[in-house]
Amino acid sequence: MPNKFRLTRPKRTCTKTYKSYRSYKSYLANDFNNRCGYTDCPDFWFGGKNNFHIDHFKPYSKNPDLVSNYSNLVYCCSYVNILKSDDEGSYIDPCEIDFNDHFERLQDGTIIPVKNSVEAIYMHTKLKLGLVRYSLIWKLDEMFQKKIKLQSIIDKTNNEEIKGDLLQLYYELDKEFSRYMNYLKANQ
């Protein structure tokens, strides 16, 4: 059974006006929940905000009047931004339309387009959204959240026998997490 593509939809909230679109990066990171607008991958796995790009939804090379228009900017990973470049194909604005209506994730985190969405199929192909890196990052993020939750439970547990069992589970999860991390590093 497929999973939702994203849990929290990005929204553009900045009302300030800047001459340089780069000045909006912190606002974009916040509005996009520190995740790529197109893949929903957290910037953390790409080295943080400094390694993320700002995409012009409508390319500024063809729409120079929109170069610093906040409503035209998308926080995204470098891979997607480079592939999208100045293409004006059938793209879905991640703030205007719910990606959950157009994309799903398989159990392993693979991004798949909904069959009846022409735009999602186009984006999936053009932006190579089916790459293993995106499913790996999704799984890493999922495991990381589980580690945080498990650590919180361990910290609250007073029963030493249960705490020992939980610590064993934590170490097993951490080992699997490290295996995925090493695979991701080797395949970037």
Backbone as JSON, one array per atom type, in Angstrom:
{
  "sequence": "MPNKFRLTRPKRTCTKTYKSYRSYKSYLANDFNNRCGYTDCPDFWFGGKNNFHIDHFKPYSKNPDLVSNYSNLVYCCSYVNILKSDDEGSYIDPCEIDFNDHFERLQDGTIIPVKNSVEAIYMHTKLKLGLVRYSLIWKLDEMFQKKIKLQSIIDKTNNEEIKGDLLQLYYELDKEFSRYMNYLKANQ",
  "N": [[0.84, -1.19, 0.0], [0.67, 2.15, -0.94], [2.32, 5.05, 0.49], [1.62, 8.34, 1.83], [2.85, 11.09, -0.05], [3.93, 13.44, 1.11], [3.91, 14.75, 4.45], [3.52, 17.33, 5.5], [2.4, 20.1, 3.91], [4.09, 22.52, 1.91], [4.16, 26.12, 2.27], [3.98, 29.46, 1.14], [4.93, 32.18, 2.95], [6.28, 34.54, 3.31], [6.31, 38.04, 3.37], [7.98, 40.06, 2.82], [10.0, 42.1, 0.63], [12.63, 41.65, -1.54], [15.5, 42.59, -3.49], [17.27, 40.7, -4.42], [16.82, 37.35, -5.1], [18.12, 35.45, -3.6], [18.15, 36.37, -1.02], [15.88, 35.44, 0.14], [16.25, 32.87, 1.07], [16.32, 31.78, 3.77], [13.67, 32.17, 4.55], [12.36, 30.62, 2.66], [13.39, 28.07, 3.31], [12.2, 27.7, 5.81], [9.42, 27.92, 5.13], [9.16, 25.75, 3.44], [9.54, 23.7, 5.13], [12.14, 22.87, 5.55], [12.61, 21.1, 3.48], [12.91, 19.62, 0.23], [11.0, 21.05, -2.28], [10.11, 19.51, -4.39], [10.88, 16.79, -4.04], [10.5, 16.25, -1.4], [12.53, 15.63, 0.33], [14.49, 16.03, 3.25], [16.63, 18.84, 3.85], [18.74, 18.35, 5.52], [19.96, 15.86, 4.91], [21.4, 16.49, 2.73], [23.4, 18.07, 3.51], [22.47, 20.38, 4.66], [20.95, 23.72, 4.73], [22.72, 25.39, 3.32], [23.54, 23.88, 1.14], [21.31, 23.54, -0.37], [19.19, 24.59, -3.08], [17.61, 27.42, -4.73], [14.88, 27.28, -6.64], [13.47, 28.7, -9.55], [10.22, 28.65, -10.16], [8.77, 29.32, -12.48], [10.97, 29.71, -14.98], [13.57, 32.11, -14.61], [15.05, 32.95, -16.76], [13.31, 33.07, -18.83], [11.31, 34.51, -17.79], [11.97, 37.2, -16.69], [10.86, 39.18, -15.06], [9.98, 37.85, -12.84], [12.1, 37.13, -11.28], [12.79, 37.83, -8.61], [10.47, 37.37, -7.27], [8.69, 36.22, -4.65], [6.59, 34.36, -4.7], [7.2, 32.79, -6.82], [9.3, 31.19, -6.17], [11.01, 28.2, -5.2], [12.12, 26.07, -2.72], [14.66, 23.79, -3.04], [16.43, 20.65, -3.68], [19.75, 20.39, -5.01], [20.04, 18.54, -7.11], [17.52, 18.27, -8.35], [17.02, 20.94, -9.08], [19.04, 21.44, -10.95], [18.4, 19.57, -12.94], [15.86, 20.48, -13.69], [16.35, 23.07, -14.57], [15.9, 25.52, -16.99], [13.52, 24.64, -17.96], [10.18, 24.73, -19.05], [8.14, 22.93, -18.8], [5.41, 20.7, -17.9], [4.85, 21.34, -14.86], [4.09, 21.02, -11.37], [3.21, 23.34, -9.0], [4.53, 23.22, -5.83], [3.39, 24.56, -3.66], [0.94, 25.44, -4.43], [-0.62, 23.31, -5.29], [-1.64, 20.21, -3.96], [0.75, 17.84, -3.56], [0.28, 15.26, -2.73], [-1.91, 14.43, -4.1], [-0.89, 13.78, -6.51], [1.47, 12.34, -6.37], [2.93, 9.4, -4.85], [4.42, 7.32, -2.3], [6.21, 4.33, -2.3], [6.54, 1.47, -0.08], [9.28, 1.26, 0.33], [10.08, 3.82, 0.02], [10.31, 4.8, -2.55], [9.5, 7.18, -4.99], [6.52, 7.56, -6.76], [4.52, 8.43, -9.6], [1.06, 9.37, -9.65], [-1.13, 7.56, -11.63], [-3.03, 8.89, -13.33], [-2.16, 11.5, -13.51], [-0.88, 13.7, -15.57], [1.0, 15.73, -15.29], [2.47, 14.88, -13.05], [3.63, 12.54, -14.04], [5.2, 13.6, -16.07], [6.97, 15.24, -14.52], [8.14, 13.28, -12.9], [9.63, 11.85, -14.73], [11.29, 13.85, -16.03], [12.59, 15.08, -13.83], [13.77, 12.96, -12.68], [12.67, 11.56, -10.45], [12.43, 9.02, -9.51], [14.86, 8.08, -8.68], [17.17, 6.14, -6.73], [18.4, 7.49, -4.63], [16.47, 9.19, -3.51], [14.63, 7.47, -2.33], [16.3, 6.22, -0.48], [17.0, 8.39, 1.17], [14.48, 8.99, 2.18], [13.98, 6.63, 3.65], [16.11, 6.77, 5.49], [15.41, 9.12, 6.86], [12.99, 8.3, 7.96], [13.9, 6.22, 9.66], [15.55, 7.73, 11.33], [13.68, 9.36, 12.66], [12.34, 7.34, 14.06], [14.41, 6.49, 15.73], [14.71, 8.72, 17.38], [12.22, 8.75, 18.68], [12.31, 6.24, 19.95], [14.53, 6.59, 21.63], [13.51, 8.53, 23.36], [11.53, 7.03, 24.67], [13.13, 5.12, 25.92], [14.56, 6.77, 27.67], [12.54, 7.47, 29.46], [11.88, 5.13, 30.69], [11.8, 3.14, 33.57], [12.09, 0.52, 34.33], [14.57, -1.76, 34.37], [14.98, -4.16, 32.96], [13.23, -3.96, 30.78], [14.27, -1.63, 29.73], [16.77, -2.54, 28.9], [16.03, -4.3, 26.83], [14.88, -2.45, 25.08], [17.09, -0.83, 24.54], [18.63, -2.69, 23.13], [17.04, -2.96, 20.83], [17.3, -0.35, 19.93], [20.05, -0.22, 19.27], [20.14, -2.09, 17.21], [18.5, -0.81, 15.33], [20.07, 1.44, 14.96], [22.32, 0.3, 13.79], [21.28, -0.6, 11.34], [20.52, 1.88, 10.34], [23.05, 3.09, 10.04], [24.06, 1.45, 8.04], [22.42, 2.14, 5.84], [23.15, 4.85, 5.67], [25.87, 4.66, 4.95], [25.59, 3.41, 2.47], [24.21, 5.41, 1.07], [26.12, 7.5, 1.09], [28.12, 6.31, -0.45], [26.91, 6.22, -2.9], [26.32, 8.73, -3.92]],
  "CA": [[0.0, 0.0, 0.0], [1.5, 3.36, -1.01], [2.29, 6.04, 1.56], [1.49, 9.73, 1.4], [4.1, 11.66, -0.54], [4.45, 14.33, 2.15], [3.02, 14.94, 5.6], [3.24, 18.74, 5.68], [2.45, 20.83, 2.64], [4.77, 23.81, 2.03], [3.35, 27.31, 2.04], [4.79, 30.67, 1.04], [4.38, 33.15, 3.9], [7.09, 35.75, 3.4], [5.69, 39.23, 2.77], [9.04, 41.03, 2.55], [10.43, 42.22, -0.75], [14.07, 41.81, -1.7], [15.94, 42.68, -4.89], [17.94, 39.45, -4.75], [16.05, 36.17, -4.68], [18.9, 34.7, -2.62], [17.82, 36.9, 0.31], [14.7, 34.72, 0.63], [16.55, 31.47, 1.34], [15.89, 31.36, 5.1], [12.21, 32.13, 4.55], [11.99, 29.44, 1.88], [13.7, 26.87, 4.09], [11.16, 27.6, 6.82], [8.13, 27.68, 4.48], [9.18, 24.42, 2.83], [9.81, 22.74, 6.21], [13.51, 22.4, 5.31], [12.5, 19.96, 2.57], [12.83, 19.92, -1.19], [9.62, 21.21, -2.73], [9.77, 18.51, -5.4], [11.11, 15.41, -3.6], [10.19, 16.22, 0.03], [13.7, 15.17, 1.09], [15.02, 17.06, 4.14], [17.93, 19.4, 3.48], [19.73, 17.76, 6.43], [20.67, 14.76, 4.26], [22.21, 17.06, 1.65], [24.38, 18.96, 4.11], [21.81, 21.56, 5.22], [20.43, 24.82, 3.91], [23.75, 25.95, 2.42], [23.66, 23.05, -0.06], [20.04, 23.53, -1.11], [19.06, 25.63, -4.1], [16.34, 28.11, -4.92], [14.39, 27.11, -8.01], [12.44, 29.62, -10.05], [9.19, 27.77, -10.7], [8.78, 29.77, -13.89], [12.39, 30.07, -15.14], [13.82, 33.55, -14.73], [15.61, 33.24, -18.08], [12.17, 33.32, -19.72], [10.38, 35.36, -17.03], [12.85, 38.03, -15.87], [10.09, 39.97, -14.1], [9.69, 37.01, -11.68], [13.37, 36.68, -10.7], [12.78, 38.02, -7.16], [9.09, 37.26, -6.81], [8.68, 35.11, -3.69], [5.59, 33.36, -5.08], [7.77, 31.99, -7.9], [10.5, 30.51, -5.68], [10.83, 26.88, -4.59], [13.29, 25.53, -2.01], [14.82, 22.43, -3.59], [17.76, 20.06, -3.71], [20.52, 20.76, -6.2], [19.82, 17.58, -8.19], [16.28, 18.62, -9.05], [17.15, 22.26, -9.68], [19.89, 21.32, -12.13], [17.63, 18.86, -13.97], [14.74, 21.31, -14.13], [16.99, 24.15, -15.29], [14.94, 26.54, -17.45], [12.41, 23.93, -18.6], [8.84, 25.25, -18.73], [7.2, 21.83, -19.01], [4.23, 20.52, -17.04], [5.24, 21.23, -13.46], [3.1, 21.33, -10.35], [3.76, 24.2, -7.96], [4.34, 22.49, -4.57], [2.6, 25.32, -2.69], [-0.39, 25.7, -4.97], [-1.35, 22.06, -5.49], [-1.22, 19.17, -3.03], [1.5, 16.77, -4.23], [-0.29, 13.97, -2.35], [-2.89, 14.07, -5.13], [-0.17, 13.48, -7.75], [2.6, 11.43, -6.1], [2.87, 8.5, -3.7], [5.67, 6.64, -1.99], [6.1, 2.91, -1.99], [7.03, 1.14, 1.26], [10.73, 1.5, 0.41], [10.33, 5.25, -0.15], [10.36, 5.17, -3.96], [8.47, 8.12, -5.43], [5.82, 7.15, -7.98], [3.46, 9.36, -9.98], [-0.29, 8.83, -9.76], [-1.28, 7.21, -13.05], [-3.83, 9.81, -14.14], [-1.61, 12.85, -13.44], [0.07, 13.96, -16.67], [2.07, 16.57, -14.75], [3.33, 14.05, -12.18], [4.4, 11.63, -14.91], [6.22, 14.45, -16.71], [7.95, 15.62, -13.51], [8.84, 12.07, -12.46], [10.61, 11.53, -15.78], [12.21, 14.96, -16.24], [13.39, 15.35, -12.63], [14.31, 11.66, -12.23], [12.2, 11.4, -9.07], [12.51, 7.61, -9.15], [16.23, 7.7, -8.3], [17.33, 5.45, -5.45], [18.81, 8.45, -3.59], [15.31, 9.75, -2.82], [14.06, 6.45, -1.45], [17.25, 6.06, 0.62], [16.85, 9.53, 2.08], [13.19, 8.8, 2.85], [14.16, 5.57, 4.65], [16.98, 7.32, 6.53], [14.63, 10.06, 7.65], [12.04, 7.48, 8.71], [14.65, 5.56, 10.74], [16.01, 8.77, 12.24], [12.53, 9.71, 13.5], [12.11, 6.21, 14.96], [15.47, 6.52, 16.73], [14.37, 9.79, 18.32], [11.08, 8.28, 19.47], [12.76, 5.14, 20.8], [15.4, 7.16, 22.67], [12.63, 9.18, 24.31], [10.9, 5.97, 25.47], [14.2, 4.56, 26.76], [14.85, 7.75, 28.73], [11.43, 7.51, 30.42], [11.64, 3.79, 31.25], [12.48, 2.86, 34.85], [12.29, -0.92, 34.43], [15.89, -2.04, 33.77], [14.87, -5.26, 31.99], [12.61, -3.39, 29.57], [15.24, -0.67, 29.19], [17.79, -3.34, 28.2], [15.43, -4.76, 25.56], [14.73, -1.28, 24.21], [18.44, -0.45, 24.08], [19.01, -3.65, 22.09], [16.31, -2.54, 19.62], [17.9, 0.91, 19.48], [21.34, -0.52, 18.64], [19.83, -2.75, 15.93], [18.03, 0.25, 14.43], [21.22, 2.29, 14.66], [23.17, -0.45, 12.86], [20.6, -0.53, 10.04], [20.63, 3.28, 9.96], [24.43, 3.28, 9.58], [24.19, 0.73, 6.77], [21.79, 2.99, 4.83], [23.97, 6.05, 5.54], [27.06, 4.3, 4.18], [25.17, 3.18, 1.09], [23.9, 6.71, 0.49], [27.4, 8.21, 0.86], [28.85, 5.65, -1.53], [26.18, 6.32, -4.17], [25.92, 10.11, -4.24]],
  "C": [[0.89, 1.25, 0.0], [1.29, 4.27, 0.2], [2.03, 7.42, 0.96], [2.86, 10.21, 0.92], [4.74, 12.56, 0.52], [3.41, 14.51, 3.24], [2.6, 16.39, 5.76], [3.45, 19.49, 4.37], [3.19, 22.17, 2.83], [3.81, 24.96, 1.75], [4.29, 28.52, 1.99], [4.17, 31.73, 1.94], [5.13, 34.47, 3.93], [6.39, 36.91, 2.68], [6.72, 40.33, 2.49], [9.39, 41.02, 1.07], [11.93, 42.48, -0.78], [14.4, 41.91, -3.19], [16.58, 41.38, -5.34], [17.12, 38.27, -4.24], [16.81, 35.36, -3.63], [18.61, 35.15, -1.18], [16.63, 36.16, 0.93], [15.01, 33.31, 1.15], [16.08, 31.0, 2.73], [14.37, 31.26, 5.2], [11.73, 30.89, 3.79], [12.24, 28.16, 2.66], [12.61, 26.65, 5.13], [9.8, 27.23, 6.19], [8.03, 26.29, 3.85], [9.57, 23.34, 3.84], [11.19, 22.1, 6.09], [13.54, 21.16, 4.43], [12.42, 20.44, 1.13], [11.36, 19.99, -1.6], [9.17, 20.14, -3.69], [9.92, 17.06, -4.93], [10.7, 15.18, -2.15], [11.34, 15.67, 0.87], [14.21, 16.31, 1.97], [16.4, 17.54, 3.71], [19.06, 18.84, 4.33], [20.58, 16.71, 5.72], [21.53, 15.22, 3.09], [23.26, 18.02, 2.19], [23.78, 20.27, 4.62], [21.43, 22.61, 4.2], [21.45, 25.37, 2.92], [23.89, 25.16, 1.12], [22.37, 22.95, -0.87], [19.99, 24.73, -2.05], [17.72, 26.33, -3.99], [15.98, 27.96, -6.39], [13.41, 28.23, -8.32], [11.41, 28.75, -10.74], [8.97, 28.07, -12.18], [10.19, 30.32, -14.1], [12.61, 31.57, -15.35], [14.43, 33.91, -16.07], [14.5, 33.58, -19.08], [11.14, 34.24, -19.08], [11.17, 36.28, -16.11], [12.12, 38.88, -14.82], [9.79, 39.18, -12.82], [10.95, 36.58, -10.91], [13.39, 36.8, -9.17], [11.36, 38.01, -6.59], [8.98, 36.02, -5.93], [7.7, 34.01, -4.09], [6.06, 32.47, -6.23], [8.97, 31.15, -7.45], [10.16, 29.2, -4.98], [12.16, 26.46, -3.98], [13.48, 24.1, -2.51], [16.28, 21.96, -3.54], [18.44, 20.41, -5.03], [20.24, 19.83, -7.38], [18.61, 17.96, -9.03], [16.43, 19.97, -9.75], [17.99, 22.21, -10.96], [19.14, 20.62, -13.27], [16.5, 19.71, -14.53], [15.26, 22.46, -14.99], [15.96, 25.2, -15.71], [13.77, 25.91, -18.23], [11.07, 24.51, -18.13], [7.77, 24.19, -18.96], [6.07, 21.81, -18.0], [4.63, 20.27, -15.59], [4.09, 21.62, -12.54], [3.78, 22.19, -9.3], [3.48, 23.54, -6.61], [3.54, 23.25, -3.51], [1.16, 25.53, -3.16], [-1.26, 24.45, -5.07], [-0.78, 21.0, -4.56], [-0.55, 18.02, -3.79], [0.95, 15.39, -3.87], [-1.37, 13.51, -3.33], [-2.21, 13.6, -6.42], [0.98, 12.48, -7.59], [2.31, 10.57, -4.88], [4.27, 7.96, -3.45], [5.37, 5.18, -1.73], [6.67, 2.68, -0.6], [8.52, 1.41, 1.41], [11.1, 2.97, 0.2], [10.4, 5.71, -1.59], [9.2, 6.09, -4.31], [7.85, 7.6, -6.72], [4.74, 8.18, -8.31], [2.11, 8.64, -9.97], [-0.58, 8.68, -11.26], [-2.04, 8.23, -13.89], [-3.32, 11.25, -14.1], [-0.52, 13.03, -14.5], [1.27, 14.75, -16.15], [3.03, 15.75, -13.89], [4.19, 13.11, -13.0], [5.52, 12.41, -15.59], [7.34, 14.77, -15.71], [8.78, 14.43, -13.07], [9.94, 11.71, -13.45], [11.68, 12.6, -15.87], [13.15, 15.17, -15.05], [14.0, 14.09, -12.03], [13.94, 11.39, -10.76], [12.22, 9.95, -8.6], [13.9, 7.15, -8.74], [16.28, 7.1, -6.9], [17.69, 6.44, -4.33], [17.6, 8.97, -2.82], [14.62, 8.73, -1.92], [14.99, 6.19, -0.26], [17.1, 7.17, 1.65], [15.54, 9.42, 2.85], [13.31, 7.77, 3.95], [15.05, 6.06, 5.8], [16.2, 8.26, 7.45], [13.61, 9.32, 8.52], [12.73, 6.8, 9.89], [15.13, 6.57, 11.78], [14.89, 9.18, 13.19], [12.21, 8.59, 14.49], [13.16, 6.17, 16.07], [15.17, 7.57, 17.81], [13.25, 9.33, 19.25], [11.5, 7.17, 20.44], [13.65, 5.65, 21.93], [14.57, 7.84, 23.75], [11.96, 8.15, 25.23], [11.92, 5.35, 26.42], [14.48, 5.48, 27.95], [13.78, 7.78, 29.81], [11.2, 6.18, 31.14], [12.47, 3.58, 32.51], [12.8, 1.38, 35.01], [13.57, -1.29, 33.67], [15.82, -3.17, 32.73], [14.28, -4.75, 30.68], [13.58, -2.41, 28.91], [16.33, -1.4, 28.4], [17.27, -3.83, 26.86], [15.3, -3.6, 24.57], [16.08, -0.79, 23.69], [18.94, -1.39, 22.99], [18.33, -3.3, 20.77], [16.92, -1.26, 19.03], [19.21, 0.64, 18.74], [21.14, -1.23, 17.3], [19.36, -1.73, 14.9], [19.19, 1.14, 14.01], [22.16, 1.61, 13.66], [22.58, -0.4, 11.44], [20.69, 0.89, 9.48], [22.02, 3.56, 9.38], [24.66, 2.61, 8.23], [23.59, 1.57, 5.62], [22.62, 4.25, 4.59], [25.2, 5.77, 4.69], [26.73, 4.05, 2.71], [24.88, 4.5, 0.38], [25.19, 7.47, 0.16], [28.15, 7.62, -0.32], [28.19, 5.84, -2.89], [25.71, 7.73, -4.5], [26.69, 10.64, -5.41]]
}
